[in-house]
Amino acid sequence: MKTANDNLDCAADRRIALRARPDLVIRAQQYGPDRYWVVKDPVSLSYFQLCDEEHSILQMLDGRASLAEIKRRFDDAFAPLEVTFEQLQSFFSRLHQLGLVVADAPGQGEELLRRRAQRGRREWLGAISNPLAIRFRGLDPERFLRWAYPKCRWAFSWWFLGLCMAMVAGAAILAAVEFDIIRSRLPDFHTFFSARNAIWFAAALAMTKGLHELGHAMACKHFGGECHEIGVLLLVFMPCLYSNVSDAWTFSGKWQRIAVSAAGVAVEVVLAGLCTFLWWFSQPGFFHTLMLSVVVLCSVNTLLLNGNPLLRYDGYYVLADLLAVPNLYQQSRALLARGFRRLCFGVDGPVHRSLPRNRRALLVGYAAASAVYRWVVVIAILWFCYRVLQSHRLEVVAQVLAVVVVAGLLAAPAGNLAAALRNPAWRRRIQPARAVLTFVLVAAAAITVLAVPLPCRIHAPAVVQPQGAHHVYVVAPGTLIDSVRAGQVVEEGEALAHLENLEIRQKTTELTAQRDQQRLELQNLRLRLADDPAVAPELPAAEQSLADLEEQLEQQLRDQERLVLLVPASGTVIPPPQQEPQPYAPGALRSWSGDPLEARNRGCYLPTGTLFCLVGDPDRLEAHLVIDQADMAFVRKGQQVRLELDELPGAVLRGTLVELAKIDLKVAPRELAGRSDLPVRVDQQGLPRPAETSYQARVALDGHDIPLRIGTRGRARILAHPQPLGLRWYRTLARVFRFGR
């Protein structure tokens, strides 16, 4: 009776119907004392790295050798190492899956089609799990690069590189010496990322990323490589280019590979230096904003993303070559996962023998740091998206995006752990005590994170106003005839301004005449009633008509009285916030600009709802906040407030919440109505009504020496009582899906 080993021995003597593809491009590379072989698939443009042993086995696959022959040749070449039949068959299967060998057997077309479908599904799932960076393959730029490279070869000369380094150093010195001035000239977050600047920010991103990828492609071409793929990358939903310069992996020289990897970052650093000077010496406007966008993008991208070796971008490949550790990401993660399994489950595993022992601690530390930093970057990007979408009241989109991204990041490690737990052999090696302790510690940590109160900040738009000042609005539209001066002291009941409305005057005159005529008709009917009782039925209709006319006339007289704006309380006249000139419309009345108290606005038309002035003490200032209804449950009197003003970047005012409105806000402050973080709807009277239920609050400012202007807008952060993360997430879910109310 034959055993399984006998069957395996018989199969080992048969010819293996596998051949290494003859079109593969194979190059040797040296990583420290070890040699590796880079295999390039010229069809799929995929690259693989093999050690000496793996490369030797691949070369032995000629379609004629048997399994036993390959084992014998391997054992002779790499003694005292020995390979088993099972290991060889597993490696052959892996080579076939990667497409590095072809099989002399029927049904290979169906297998290739199935493999292509699997690859398409993996790419689709990868795009869904990482919506912050989605790639779309494009064209082959090799023909363009062959034409363009000779014309750009001078960019790789030593004199040009020295000139670029001098310019970057000069920009860094300028930023260090004039740091305070530069910081004061920077716009705030909402201004810089406003809808008006978004198009220029996207243009700057597309331009810098395009030049970045062109730098990679040109550097690869300079050292003899090829670039056969350039496409579109949706980076945080902004379109930009990407280039595939994986051909640099075939370079034998370490510094050549490093130069290609660092070329894109070098281009962005040079761009940042050049645009720093252009921004510094330019005047505010389109060009000024565009240059600042380029500086911010290139600086942030170099320091935090592309140039940082903790992410798998340019800096990572530079570090991998410097450390002479191929597949740094995979090897370091494998060591970290091994340590995790040993610590949490007591399961030990093999260590890749290509890793030197004196670097394993370094690689574990790198893997842990890169994992933490990746989460930090993802959270920062999601926070940025939330802030931008929040200003357009699209927080739900940001929250859904966060769920998708976080689920994508957790899917891979969770899937690996689930696969390991489903493996019976792996489960038998688990130490139950360690597994239970791990579960208890993880549960305790989760409960602690969700239940322990953490500092809570409530954000709200704010405007600086005189303390206790009265707002005077135009309630009946008209043309301004005269008014008091700004800064004039007035008493309660005095006239602040006189307006004229010809339509109201004409309507009043017409209604007065109609009323007088109706009175005469009613008197005549009453006189005729004594001689002619038949007119009695006409009296009620005549009396009703007179009452209607008197009511209409009374309304017109009230409107005419409202054309005189009166002082609501004694104080000083304070001008309202400045208004920009409105574009001229043919046939329309001349509109006002600046503030209505200026003499040049005499004769201008003031519509209903116009804030004419304030009356109060201009030396006593406070901040008025507009707080969303969902946040009111966590706001209390006496809480500390930090105020950041749009006109004073970097300056922070402190104060105390002294009053909360008991009823919701009916009319939004004019200064805040135009902000994207306070949506309003304008009613028929021209008054800005909050689009969502909101409440007003007053903040008494602490002592300061910062000059303030009435009407200055900003953002307030209320230091509310600490709230657990679990409660905050529940509130967010309740707000999104409208439950628990």
Residue, then its C-alpha position, 0 to 999 in steps of 0.5 A: m500500500k502506497t503512502a502519501n510520501d511514496n506518492l510525493d516521491c513519485a511526483a518529484d521525479r516527474r517533469i515540472a511543466l513551469r517555465a520562467r518567463p523569458d521576457l522578465v528583466i532581472r537586475a542584481q542589487q546590493y543591500g549591505p552584505d546581502r544581494y537581492w534580485v529585482v524582477k521587472d514584469p515588462v507587461s504589467l510593469s510590476y516589480f518583485q524582489l527575490c533573494d539569492e535562493e529564490h532567484s536561483i530556483l526561478q532560473m532552474l524552472d526551464g520546463r524540463a527539470s523535475l522537483a527532485e532535480i531542483k531540490r538536489r541542485f538547490d541543496d548543493a548550491f546553498a549547503p548547509l541549507e536544505v529545502t523541502f518538496e512542500q516549500l518548493q511547491s508553495f514557492f512555485s504556486r506563489l510564482h505562478q500567482l505573481g505571473l513570473v512563470v508560465a505553465d505548459a498545461p491547458g486552461q491557462g487562459e481561464e486562470l489568467l482571466r480569473r487572476r485579472a478579475q481578482r486584481g480588479r476587485r482588489e483595486w476597487l476595494g482599495a479605492i473604496s477603503n481609502p477614498l482620500a487617495i484614489r488613482f486613475r491610470g492614464l497615458d504612457p509618457e515615455r515618448f514625451l520624456r524622451w523629447a523633453y529630457p534633453k531640453c531639461r538636462w541642465a536642471f541636473s547640473w551642479w551649478f543649477l543645484g547650487l543655485c537652488m540650494a542658495m535660494v532655498a537657504g535665503a527663503a529659510i533665512l527670510a522666514a526666520v528673520e521676519f517670522d513675526i511679520i510673516r505670521s501677522r500677514l497670514p490669513d486665518f483658517h476660514t479666510f485662507f480656505s474660503a470658497r473664493n480661495a478654494i479654486w486657487f488652492a486646487a490650482a496650486l495643488a495641481m501645479t505643484k503635484g504635476l511638477h513634483e511627479l515630473g521631477h521624479a520622471m525626469a530624474c528616472k530618465h536621467f539615470g537611464g530608467e523609463c516611466h510608462e505610466i502617468g495618471v490622475l490622483l484624487l488627493v483629498f478629492m483634489p485632482c493632481l498627477y502621479s507618475n510610476v517610476s518603479d523602474a528605478w528599483t532596477f538601478s544597481g546604484k543606491w544613490q541613483r535610487i535615492a536621487v529618483s525618490a527625493a527628486g519630487v520633494a526637491v522640486e517642491v522645496v525649490l518651489a516653496g523657496l521661490c514662491t516665498f520671495l514672490w509672496w513676500f514682495s507682491q501685493p495682496g491679490f490673486f497672485h499673492t494668494l496663489m503664491l501663499s498657497v504654493v508655499v503652504l502646500c509645498s512646506v506641509n507636503t515636504l515636512l508632513l507627507n511626501g518627505n516624511p519617512l514614516l509614510r510610504y511616500d518619497g521619504y520612505y524609499v529614501l530611508a529604505d535605501l539608506l538603511a539597506v533594508p528592502n521591503l522596509y514596510q513589510q519587514s518592520r510590520a512583520l516584526l511588529a506583528r510577531g511581537f504583538r502576537r507573542l505579547c498578547f497571545g504567547v504565540d511566537g513565529p519565525v523571523h525573516r533571516s534577511l534582517p540583521r539582528n542588531r536592527r530588529a529593535l530599530l525596525v520594530g520602533y519604526a513600524a510602531a512610529s509609522a503606524v501612529y503617525r499614519w493615524v495622526v495624518v489621517i485624523a488631521i486630514l479628516w479634521f481639515c475636511y470637517r472644518v471645510l465642510q462645516s463652514h458649508r453645513l455639510e458635517v454629515v459628509a465629513q462624518v460619513l467620510a471619517v467612518v469609511v476611512v477608519a473602517g478601511l484602516l482597521a479592515a486589514p489588521a482585523g482581517n489578518l487577526a481573524a484569519a489567524l484565529r480561524n487557523p486551528a494550528w495557530r489557535r492551539r499555540i495560544q496561551p489562554a491566560r495571556a489572551v484573556l488578560t489581553f481582552v480584559l485590558v483592551a476592554a478596560a482601555a476602551i471603557t476608559v477612553l469612552a467614559v473618562p471626561l475629557p476637555c470639551r470645546i464649543h465653537a461659535p461665531a462671535v462679533v465685538q460689540p459695545q456692552g449694552a449698546h442698542h441697535v437702531y434698524v431701518v424699519a421703513p425704507g426711504t431716502l436718507i435726508d439728514s442724520v446725526r454724526a458718529g460720536q455725537v452724544v444723544e438723549e433718549g427720544e431725540a431724532l437720529a435721522h430723517l428718511e423720505n419715502l415718496e411712495i408712502r407720502q403719495k399713498t398717505t395723501e391718496l388715502t386722506a382724500q379717499r377717507d375725507q370723501q367717504r366721510l362726506e358720503l356717510q354724512n349725506l347718507r345719514l341726512r337722507l335717512a330722515d327723509d328716505p328710510a330706503v337708504a338704511p341698508e347702505l349705511p353699514a357698507a359705507e361705515q365699513s369702507l370708512a373704517d377700512l380707509e382709516e385703518q389703511l391711513e393709520q398704517q401709512l401714518r405709522d410708516q411715515e413716523r418710522l421714517v424718523l429714527l429715534v434714540p432708544a436710550s441715551g448714549t454715544v452714536i456708534p457707526p455700524p460695520q462698514q458695507e462694501p459698495q454695491p455694483y450699479a444696477p440701471g434704474a435702481l436708486r443709489s445705494w450707500s456704502g461705508d456707514p449710513l452716518e457719513a455725509r456722502n450717503r445723504g440722498c441714498y436709499l436705505p432698505t428695511g433691515t439696514l443697521f443704521c447705527l448703535v447707541g451706547d458706550p464705545d469704550r465698554l466692549e463685549a463679544h456676542l456669540v451665536i451658539d447652535q441649539a445642539d451645543m446649548a445643553f453644555v454651555r453655562k454662565g461663568q465658563q471661560v471663553r477664548l476669542e480669535l479675531d479675523e483681523l488680528p491673526g495670532a491674538v487671543l482674547r479671553g473672557t467669561l460667559v455672562e449671559l445666555a438668551k432664554i429664547d432663540l435668536k430671531v434676527a442674526p447679527r448683520e456682521l455674522a450673517g455673511r459668514s459661512d458658519l452662520p447660514v441665514r435666510v432673508d425674510q420679506q422685510g430684508l432681515p437675516r433670520p438664522a437658518e437653524t435654531s440658535y441662541q445668543a450669548r454675551v461674553a465679558l472680555d478680560g483686560h487687554d491692551i489690544p485695539l479693537r474695532i466694533g463689528t470685528r468678527g471672529r471665532a469663539r471657543i467656550l471651555a465647556h465642562p469635560q465630556p466623555l468621548g462616548l457621549r460626544w460620539y452619541r451626540t454626533l450620531a444622534r444629530v446625524f440620524r436624528f434619534g434619541r430626541 
